[in-house]
Amino acid sequence: MGKKLKIILAVFWIFLCALLGLFSPSIPFVKELFEIKTVNVKGTDKFTEQDIRRIFEKENWFFLDKKKIKSQLKKFNFVKNVEINRLFVGNLDLIVLERKPFAYIYYKRKRYLIDEEGVALSPKYYKINKNQKLPVLIYNDKSIDKNKLKKVALIKESFKDLLDVKKFYINKSQIACLTSDNRNIIFSIEDIDKSIQRAKIFIKKVGIKNFKYLNFSFESMVVVRR
């Protein structure tokens, strides 16, 4: 067999395989063989059976377009990330990382339930009970900065056993905390770690019960008022 003939046959074979890959999903036998029969959803209970059926009923297990499926799933407000794993033929694992409620935020005269990245969560998917005690954020900046929200989370975590903060006021360079016993405690956004450290040292050495206002946003001093 000549070299040119071998090349022609190889090209023809590649072309034939490409045609088979293109049209085989529509062949009834192939379609039935590789149809998706079971989707095991893990990490959330917020999808309905109809949601899953609508997304996967026209898909083919073998020729699954994961990028397209992920894009459709992320249109659901509660989905932060998703992984799709093929199991045996016709079966999939759908592993969902769900967005978690972080706080209620008042922004431009409206109230939203948000996650820690500032994404507004639909009340349709979340029922908050009284035991969750989500903080309230009064956000006065022009736009929501998720880095500032991370600093609110850092304050909340750092003082979870020391302070019962019911409201956070975010305004430019400062985060002000209003506690359940009406104390105002101020932290620097730009220097949050040092602000938190100053506050911890002050609370340990002096305490806060005699003060209604404590400002830890200054590098060289702590400002307090009784």
C-alpha positions as CSV (number, residue, x, y, z in Angstrom):
1,M,0.0,0.0,0.0
2,G,1.4,3.4,-1.1
3,K,2.2,6.2,1.4
4,K,-0.4,8.5,-0.2
5,L,-3.1,5.8,0.0
6,K,-2.4,5.3,3.7
7,I,-2.7,9.0,4.3
8,I,-6.0,9.1,2.4
9,L,-7.4,6.2,4.4
10,A,-6.3,7.7,7.7
11,V,-8.0,11.0,6.8
12,F,-11.1,9.2,5.7
13,W,-11.1,7.2,9.0
14,I,-10.8,10.4,11.1
15,F,-13.6,12.0,9.1
16,L,-15.8,8.9,9.6
17,C,-15.2,9.0,13.3
18,A,-16.0,12.7,13.5
19,L,-19.3,12.1,11.6
20,L,-20.1,9.2,14.0
21,G,-19.4,11.4,17.0
22,L,-21.5,14.2,15.6
23,F,-24.6,12.3,14.6
24,S,-24.6,9.3,17.0
25,P,-26.3,11.1,19.8
26,S,-29.4,11.5,17.6
27,I,-29.5,7.8,16.6
28,P,-32.4,6.2,18.5
29,F,-30.4,3.2,19.7
30,V,-27.4,5.3,20.9
31,K,-29.7,7.9,22.4
32,E,-31.5,5.3,24.4
33,L,-28.3,3.5,25.4
34,F,-26.6,6.7,26.8
35,E,-29.6,8.6,28.1
36,I,-29.3,10.0,31.6
37,K,-31.4,7.9,33.9
38,T,-30.4,9.0,37.4
39,V,-28.9,12.2,38.8
40,N,-27.7,12.0,42.4
41,V,-27.9,15.6,43.8
42,K,-25.6,16.2,46.7
43,G,-25.0,19.4,48.8
44,T,-28.5,20.9,48.4
45,D,-32.2,20.0,48.6
46,K,-33.4,23.1,46.8
47,F,-33.7,21.7,43.3
48,T,-37.1,20.2,42.4
49,E,-37.4,17.1,40.4
50,Q,-38.7,19.2,37.5
51,D,-35.6,21.4,37.6
52,I,-33.3,18.4,37.2
53,R,-35.4,16.8,34.5
54,R,-35.7,19.9,32.5
55,I,-31.9,20.4,32.4
56,F,-30.8,16.7,31.9
57,E,-33.7,15.1,29.9
58,K,-32.2,16.0,26.5
59,E,-28.6,15.3,27.5
60,N,-26.5,12.3,26.5
61,W,-24.4,10.6,29.2
62,F,-21.5,9.9,26.8
63,F,-21.5,13.3,25.1
64,L,-22.4,15.4,28.1
65,D,-21.7,19.1,27.8
66,K,-20.5,19.9,31.3
67,K,-19.8,23.5,30.6
68,K,-23.4,24.1,29.3
69,I,-24.9,22.2,32.2
70,K,-22.9,24.1,34.8
71,S,-24.0,27.4,33.2
72,Q,-27.7,26.4,33.5
73,L,-27.3,25.3,37.1
74,K,-25.6,28.5,38.1
75,K,-28.7,30.4,37.0
76,F,-30.3,29.2,40.2
77,N,-29.7,31.8,42.8
78,F,-28.5,29.4,45.5
79,V,-25.7,27.7,43.5
80,K,-22.2,28.9,44.1
81,N,-20.3,26.1,42.4
82,V,-21.1,22.7,41.0
83,E,-19.3,19.6,39.9
84,I,-20.6,16.8,37.6
85,N,-19.2,13.3,37.9
86,R,-20.1,10.5,35.5
87,L,-20.7,7.2,37.3
88,F,-21.7,4.0,35.5
89,V,-23.6,4.6,32.2
90,G,-26.7,6.7,32.6
91,N,-25.9,7.8,36.2
92,L,-24.4,11.1,37.4
93,D,-23.3,12.7,40.6
94,L,-24.3,16.4,40.9
95,I,-22.3,18.0,43.7
96,V,-23.5,21.5,44.6
97,L,-21.7,24.1,46.7
98,E,-24.6,26.1,48.0
99,R,-24.5,29.8,48.9
100,K,-25.1,30.3,52.6
101,P,-26.9,33.3,54.2
102,F,-24.4,35.6,55.8
103,A,-26.4,38.8,56.8
104,Y,-29.2,41.1,56.0
105,I,-28.0,44.2,54.3
106,Y,-29.6,47.6,54.0
107,Y,-28.3,49.2,50.8
108,K,-29.8,52.2,49.0
109,R,-33.0,52.0,51.1
110,K,-33.6,48.3,50.3
111,R,-33.1,45.2,52.4
112,Y,-31.5,42.1,51.0
113,L,-30.4,38.7,52.3
114,I,-26.8,38.2,51.1
115,D,-24.1,35.6,51.3
116,E,-20.5,36.4,52.3
117,E,-19.7,37.6,48.8
118,G,-22.5,40.1,48.7
119,V,-24.7,38.1,46.4
120,A,-28.4,38.7,47.0
121,L,-30.2,35.5,47.8
122,S,-33.8,34.8,46.8
123,P,-36.2,34.4,49.8
124,K,-37.8,31.7,47.7
125,Y,-34.9,29.4,48.6
126,Y,-34.1,30.5,52.1
127,K,-36.2,30.5,55.3
128,I,-34.3,32.1,58.1
129,N,-35.4,31.1,61.6
130,K,-34.8,33.2,64.8
131,N,-32.0,30.9,66.0
132,Q,-29.7,31.8,63.1
133,K,-29.3,35.3,64.4
134,L,-27.9,36.8,61.2
135,P,-26.3,40.2,61.6
136,V,-27.7,43.3,60.0
137,L,-25.4,45.5,57.8
138,I,-26.1,49.1,57.2
139,Y,-24.0,49.8,54.0
140,N,-23.4,53.4,53.2
141,D,-20.8,53.2,50.4
142,K,-21.8,53.6,46.8
143,S,-21.1,50.0,45.8
144,I,-20.9,46.8,47.8
145,D,-17.3,45.6,48.2
146,K,-17.0,41.9,49.0
147,N,-13.6,42.5,50.7
148,K,-15.3,44.7,53.2
149,L,-17.9,42.0,53.8
150,K,-15.0,39.6,54.5
151,K,-13.8,42.0,57.2
152,V,-17.2,42.1,58.8
153,A,-17.0,38.3,58.9
154,L,-13.6,38.5,60.4
155,I,-14.8,40.8,63.2
156,K,-17.8,38.6,63.8
157,E,-15.7,35.4,64.1
158,S,-13.0,37.1,66.2
159,F,-15.4,38.3,68.8
160,K,-18.1,35.6,68.7
161,D,-17.5,34.8,72.4
162,L,-16.9,38.3,73.6
163,L,-19.4,40.6,71.8
164,D,-23.0,40.2,70.8
165,V,-23.1,42.5,67.7
166,K,-26.5,43.1,66.3
167,K,-25.6,45.7,63.6
168,F,-22.6,46.6,61.5
169,Y,-22.3,50.1,59.9
170,I,-20.0,50.1,56.9
171,N,-18.9,53.6,55.9
172,K,-15.8,54.3,53.8
173,S,-12.8,53.5,56.1
174,Q,-14.6,52.2,59.2
175,I,-16.8,49.4,60.4
176,A,-18.9,50.4,63.4
177,C,-20.5,47.7,65.5
178,L,-23.6,48.2,67.6
179,T,-23.8,45.5,70.3
180,S,-27.0,44.2,71.9
181,D,-26.2,46.2,75.1
182,N,-25.9,49.4,72.9
183,R,-22.1,49.8,72.8
184,N,-20.5,51.3,69.8
185,I,-17.2,49.7,68.8
186,I,-15.2,51.0,65.8
187,F,-12.7,49.2,63.7
188,S,-10.5,50.4,60.8
189,I,-11.2,48.7,57.5
190,E,-7.7,49.4,56.1
191,D,-5.9,48.1,59.2
192,I,-8.5,45.5,60.3
193,D,-6.0,43.0,61.8
194,K,-4.3,45.5,64.0
195,S,-7.7,47.0,65.0
196,I,-8.9,43.6,66.1
197,Q,-5.7,42.9,68.0
198,R,-5.9,46.2,69.8
199,A,-9.5,45.5,70.8
200,K,-8.7,42.0,72.1
201,I,-5.8,43.4,74.2
202,F,-8.0,46.2,75.6
203,I,-10.9,43.9,76.4
204,K,-8.6,41.5,78.2
205,K,-6.8,44.2,80.2
206,V,-9.5,46.8,80.8
207,G,-12.9,45.3,79.8
208,I,-15.7,47.3,78.1
209,K,-18.5,47.3,80.6
210,N,-17.7,50.9,81.7
211,F,-17.7,52.3,78.2
212,K,-20.4,53.0,75.7
213,Y,-18.1,54.0,72.9
214,L,-14.7,52.4,71.9
215,N,-12.8,53.3,68.8
216,F,-9.9,50.9,67.8
217,S,-9.4,52.4,64.4
218,F,-6.4,54.6,65.4
219,E,-2.9,53.1,65.3
220,S,-1.4,54.9,68.3
221,M,-4.4,55.2,70.7
222,V,-7.8,53.8,71.8
223,V,-10.6,56.4,72.1
224,V,-13.3,55.6,74.6
225,R,-16.3,57.3,76.2
226,R,-18.3,56.3,79.2
